[in-house]
Amino acid sequence: EVWDEGGAVANAGGSDGSDFGVTLEEKLLPYLVKACMLALDDVSWSRRVTACQALMDLTEMEILAPAPRKLDTQKGGGPPVAGQSLTRARRRAQASAEVLATCTKLIGKPRLWVGKAEVVKAVAKIASKWSIVGGTSDATVFGADDAETCEWIPFQQTHNSQDWDSLFLGDGWFKSNDAASMPSQLEEDKSAASTTIGRDDGNMTDGNEEEEEGGLDFDDEEKIVGSEQLLARTSDVSEDEGDVPSATKAPLTVSGLCRLLLQQGLSPPSASSRDNDILLPYRAASLGALADILNSLHPTNGQTTPNTSDHDHDRYLYKHIAPALLSEIRMKEATDGNQKSKLKAPLITARCLGCLSASLYHGLGSDKGDGSGEDEDDVVGQSRIFVDLSGGKQPAWTVREAAALAAASLAARASSEKLRKHAAITALLECATNTQKDRKFWRVRLAGLQLLLALVQRAGSASDISTSSGGNADATERQLMLEALLPEKERIAKIARTCLADNEAKVTDLATKICGAISWWP
């Protein structure tokens, strides 16, 4: 009732109509962010989790996100409207930059505590909203006059090889001793935290209350930007303007956050922490957040050919992320101190497959080999990995589903030259066949059909063939792909027709689309 009545008064304040369509939450954004930052500084873990949930709610409401409309400097022949629009965009960008900087510092601290996974999820949601504009030169998106001098860019794309060691642009954070020793520190602190975590009320017990007395200690993480002025205090919010102050002069980089999340997700647990109820969900949340951010970088709504700059950035991230993910996926077993082998957690394998699927870029395998011996661009090799993980020897159905979805992403984004190879097509079809043998979990069968659909769509449709010109390079590639898939037409049709009698509606719907896609094939 207080929120509704107070909101009605706040909404009645703008009589000039300049704030038409602005929600109450956006009007109060500076103060909501201030309250969330204070909660993140609290010694109570439950308050930190509540703050993260509030930030995720603001993100889902498209408030901690870019402005929802294009910022025009003039509206017809009337007076300028850019002032109010730029202020609105600036508040969103400054608030998002401050939240991302604060939450990223929390993730970077080696201390593992109950609810830290919620911080990772909040960062992923906010970063995913800003990743699509991270490479833009349009400063009005951030409410600034010049993108190069803007000090509150929340999230920035960069594919400079020197920036791989930076969390914030140009800070070299990963070269510091704290970043290098983070995995080992995480294990040491985790073993100590297992004896001090209060699982009943979600708060810290006496064991770690002394360490965190008076709030979070961020002194060690000031190296992120090399300055004590990393974050402006939220108490400095202007009462007149209602703007959130500039969070950081160095923007958070896409590659830096991806590397941080990759470290958090792949840090090897010790034998004593294998069954820990905190570490495994946190690692899974970190890898899931990495997959969400990588997926947000790819174009949507059916677009399959991003521009050159997007391709360069996606390729840059893949080259740095894929080797570690492939190494983790290939690792069948882990060995403890007694040299006794044990199976690794299937959840981590599934999340690694999801990250690998999201990191694949369009035109994978089209680059010339550099003689380094790296096989992350080997389309056939990756296909064989997915075949092994989707087969009946894999007991976890989540891994089988993730393997089929990764194979579908590979079929959609690999270069036509590499995908047309008989070994690649045979491996992908074998992966799809393996998924149809699972009669218990329909999501596995659905993932296999998504693989088939991605494969047949590379051959184009009847309308594509009829409308394309003879000299079109895309039409030539589709024709070559069609010729490579034609020998397997009967096999594809058999799988699709069998799924038409499936009990799950989503499976039959996808099978119908596949049958329609191959109906025009000769």
N, C-alpha and C positions, 0 to 999 in steps of 0.2 A: 504493500500500500504506500509506503514511504517513497519507493522508487517510482511508482506510477504517478503519484501526486506531485512529487518534486520534478519528475520528468515533464509533466504538463507545463509547469511554470518555466522550466528551462527552455522548452520548445517555443513558448510564447515570447521569449526574449527577442528573437530575430524578427523584427517587424518589416525590414526592408526586402525580405524575400531572398536575400543572397545565400542563405543557408537552407534553401528549400531542398528536401530530400536527404538532409544530413540527419542521421539517427542520433538519439540521445547518447549512446555509447561513444560515438565519435566526437560529439561536443565535449564530453568529459574525458576524452582519451588521455590528456596529460596527467590528470589526477588518478585515473585508473592505473596508468603505468607506474606512477609514483607509489601507489599502494602495493602493487605487485612487486616492485623492487624492494620495498621495505619487508615484504613477506619473504622474499628470497634471501634477505640478510638475516632472517630470524634463525634462532638456534633450534626451533622446532621443525622437524622434518615434515610433519603433517601440514604446517603452514606453507612450506615451500611447495609441496605437492598441490595445495589449493591454489597457490599463485600460478603455477604452471597450467592448471586446468582453466583458470580464468583467461590466461593468455591464449590458450588454444581456442577458447570460445570466441574471443575477439578476432582471432584469425579466421575462424569458420564464418564469422559474420562479415568477412572481407573488410575489416577495419585496419588490422595490422597488415595491410596489403597496398599495392599501388592504387592511385585514384581510379575509380570505375569508369571514367569517361575521359575523352581527349581534352586537353587543356587548350582552349582557343584564346588567342589574345583579343579578338574582337568577336562580337556577336551581332552579325548583320551590320547595320550602320549605327547602332546604339553606342552607349558608353562602354569603356573597357570593363571586362569582367575577370581579367586574369589575376587581379590582386587577391580576391577571395579564393579563387581556385588554387593559386600557388600556395597560399597559406594552408589550405586544406591538405595539399599534397606534401608540403613541408612537415606538417605535424605528423602525418602518417610515416614519412620516411625517418624523421628523427626519433619517433617512438620505437619504430621497428629496429633502427640501428642500435639504440640503447638496450633494448631487450636482447637482441642477438649478441651484443658484446658481453653483457652480464651473464647470460646463460652459457655462452661459450667458455667463459672463464670458470664457471662452475663445472662444466664437463672436463676441462683441462686439469682440474685439481685431482690428484691421485686418490683422494679419499673416496671410498665407496660407501654409500648410505642408502637406506630404504627410500625409495621414491626418486632416485637420481635418473631412472629411466624416463620419468615424466618430463624431466628437463630436456632430455634428448628428443623426445617426441615434440615438445613445444618448439624447439629450435628447428626441427625438420619442417614443421608446418609453416612457420614464418618464413624460413629460407626458401621453401618451395614457391611461395607467393612472389618473392622478389627475384628469383633466379632467372626468370624469363626476360626481365629488364636489366639484368646485371651487366650486359654488354652494350647497352644503348648509350648513345651520345646525346640523347634528348634530355637536357637538364630539367625541363619542366616536369618530368615524371617524379623528380625528387623535390620539386618546389624550389629550384635554384635557377640562377641565371646562366651558370657555366658548369658543365659536368666535371671539368678538370679541376676546378677550384672548390667544388662542393665538398663539405666536410662531414656530411651525414648520409652518404650512400650506404644503405644497409648491407648489400651483397653485391660483389663485383666479380665478373668473369675475367680471367686472365690465363693465357696459355704461354706465358714466358717461362722457360725452364728454370730460371732463377727464382721464380716465385713459388716453386713447389716446396721450398723450405720455409715458407712464410705462412702464418695463420692469418694475420692481418697484413695488408699489402706492404711488402718491403721490410718486415720486422725480423725475419729470419728466426722465428720462434722455435722451429723444429731443430735448429742447430744447437740450441742451448742444452746444457746438461740436464735440465729438468725434463725437457721433451724427450731426450735420448733415453733417460732412465724411467720414463713413465710406465712401461709395461711391468718392470720389476717392482717399482714402487706400488703399483696397483695391487700386485700380489701380496706384498708385505703388509700394506694397509688393510687389505681385505681380510687377511688372516687375523689381524688384530681387531678388526671391526666385528668379526663373527662372535666375539666374546662380549661386545659392548652394545650390541644393537637391541633396542627395546622393541620387540615385535608385537607387543600387546597394544600399546597406545600410539606407536609410530613416532615417538619422540626419542631423543637421545637420553641414555642413562648416565649415571655418574661417571662411567668409564671414559666417555669422550666429551662430556659437558665442559670439563676443564679446558680442553683443547680449543673448543669453539666458543668460549665464554665471550659474550659481548658481540657476537655476530661472526660472519665469515672472515677469515684472514686471507686477504687477497694480495699480501705483500709479495709473495713468491711469484705471482703471475703478472706483476707489473712489467716483466720482460716482454709481454705480448706486443706492446708498442714501444717499449723502452722509455716510458714516461709515466710519471705519477698522475698525469692528467688523462688517463685512458677514458675514464667515465666522468661526466659532469654529474654532480649530485642532483638527484631529482627534486631536492628541496629548493633548488634555485629556479623552479618553474615560475615564469612570469605570471603574476596575477592579472595583468592587464591584457597581455597578448594570448596567454594560455598555450604557449608553444613549449614543446619539449626541447631542452637544450641539446646542442650537438653532442652526440654520444662519443664519437671518436673521429679523429682526422684521418686515420687509416682505415679504409673499409675492410670488412671481413671478406676474404676471398673464397670463391667456390672450391678451388682446389685445396685450400687450407682446411676448410671445414670437412671436406670429404676425407682428407688424410687423417684428421683427428678422429672422425667416426670410425674409419677403417682400423686405426690403432686400438680404439676402445673395443671394437668387435672381435678382433683377432688376437688380442692379448691372451697367451696360453694360460689356462688355469692350472694350478698345481693339483697334485693327486688328492690332497685333503679338501680341496674346494670343488671337486667334481660335482658333488651333490648339493652344493650351496644354493639356497633358494633366492639369492640376491644376484650373484654373478651371472648365472646363465640368462635370466630375463634381461639383465642390463646389456649383455653382449648381443642378445637377439634384438633388443630395441635399437642399439647403435647401428647394427647392420640394416635393420628395417628403415631407419632414418636415412642412411646412406642411399638405399634403393629409391626412396621417395624423392630425394633431392636430384638424383641422376635422372629419374623418370620425368621430373618437371622441366628438365633442360631440353627434352625432345619435343618437336612440334606435335600437335594433336590434330584432331579433326581430319584424319586421313592423309595428312601431308607426309610425303615420303622423301622429298628431296630438299633438305634444309639448305640455307645459303652457305657460302664458303666459310664465313667466320664461325658459324655454328659447327660446321664440320671440323674445323681446326680445333676448336675448344673441346668438342666431344672426343676427338682422337687423342688430344693431349691428356685428358682425364683417363681414358681407357688405357693408354700406354703405361701410366703410373699405377693404376689400380688393378688391372687384370692379372698381372703376374702373381701378386699376393693372393688373390682370390682363387686362381687356378691351383696354386700350391696347397691352399687349405682344402679345396674340393678333392684333389687327388689323394690327400693324406687319408689313408684308410683307417689307421689306428694310431692311438697315442700310447706312449710307454711311460710308466711311472718309475719311481726310484728303484723298485725291486725288479725292473725289467719285465714286468708283466703287462702284456698288451691288453688294451680294452678299447671298445668302440667309442668313437667320439659322439657327441650329442647330435642326433639327426636334425634338430632345430637349427643348429649353427650351419650345417651343410645346406639346408634348404634356404636359409637367409643369404648365404654366400652365392648360391645359384641365382637368387633374386637380384643381388647386387651385380653379378656378372651380366645377367640379362639386361639390366637397366643401363649398364655402361657400354654396351655394344653400340657402335656408331654406324651410320649409313655409309656403305662402301667398304665395309670391313674386308681386308684381304687384298685391296686394290693397290696398296702401297708396295713399292719395291723393297725387297729384303735388304737389310743392312749388314748381313753377315754376322750378326751377333748371336745367332742361334736361338733367339727367342721364338716361341711358338704360340704366342697369344693371338696371332693373326691366322693361325692354321685352322681353316674352317672345317676341314675333314677331321682333324684331331679333336676339336671341340665336339663335333658331332658324335664321335665315338665315345667320348666321356658321357654325353647325355644318354646314349644308348645303354651304357653300363648302369647308370643311375636310375633309369626308367624300367629296367628289367625286373623279373620276378625275384632275383636275388637280393634286391633292396627291400628290407622289411618295412620301412617307414613310408607311408603313402604321401606324406607331405614332401619328401624328397623326390618321389616319382613325379608328383605334380609339378614341382619346381623345375625339374629337369626337362619336362616336356614344354613348359612355358619358356624356359631359356632357349630350347631348340626352336620354338616358334619365333622368338626374337631374332635368333641367328638367321632363320630362313627369310625374315622380312628385311634384315639390314645388311646381310653379307653381300659382297660384290657379285654381280651376275656371273662374272668369269669364274670365280671360285665355286659358286653354288651350282653351276652347270656340270661340274665333275660328277661322273657316275658314282664314285665312292661317297661323295657328300649326299647326293640324293638318296642312295641306298641306305645310308646310315640314318637319315632323317625319317625315311619311311619305316625303317625298323623300329625307331623310337616311337612313332605313332602306333605301330602295330602292338608294341609292348603295352602301351597304355590301355588298349581295348581289351586286354586279357584280364584287367581288374574289374570284376563284376560287382564289387562291394562299394567302392568309392567312385561316385559319378563325377567328382571334380577331376579325378585323374583322367577319365575318359574324355571329359570336356577339354582338358589341356591338350590331349592328343589331337582332337579335332581342330583346335586352334592352330596347332602346328600344320596340319594338312591345309587349312584355309590360307594360312600365310604363304604356304608353298605354291598353291595353285593361283593365288592372286599375283604372284610374280610373273605369271604368264599373261596377265592382263585379262580383259573381258572382250566380248564380241564388239561392244561399242568402241573400245580402244583400238581394235584392229581396223574398224571401218572408218574411223575419223582421223587416224594418224596418217601422215604423209609418208611416202616411200623413203625419203632421206632422213627421217627422224631417227636420232640415235636411240631414244627410248623405245621406239617401236621395233627397232632392230634387236635390242636386248630382249624385249618380250617375245619376239619371234624365236630367238635362239633358246630362250628358257622353255618355251612351249615345245620345241623340238626335243629338248632334253627330257621333258616330263612325259611326252607321249608314250614311250614304251612302258611307263608305269601307270597308265590311265586305268586299266582294269583293276589293278591293285588298289588304287585310290578309290575308285567307284565301289568296290566291294566293301571297304571299310565304312564308307559313308552310308551305303544302303543298309548295312547291318545295324548301324546306329539309329536308323529311322524308326526302329521298333523299340528304342530304349524307353525306360519308364520316366526318365528325367526330361522335362520339356526343353531345358536349355541345350541338352545334347541333341535332341531331334531338330531343334531350330538350326543349330550350327551344321548338322548333317545335311539339312535341306539346302543351305547356302552353298555347301561344297558341291552337291549334285547339280545345282543350278550353274555354278561356275564352270564345271567341266562339260556341261551339256552341249556347248557349241564346239568343243574340241573335235577335230576330224577323227 
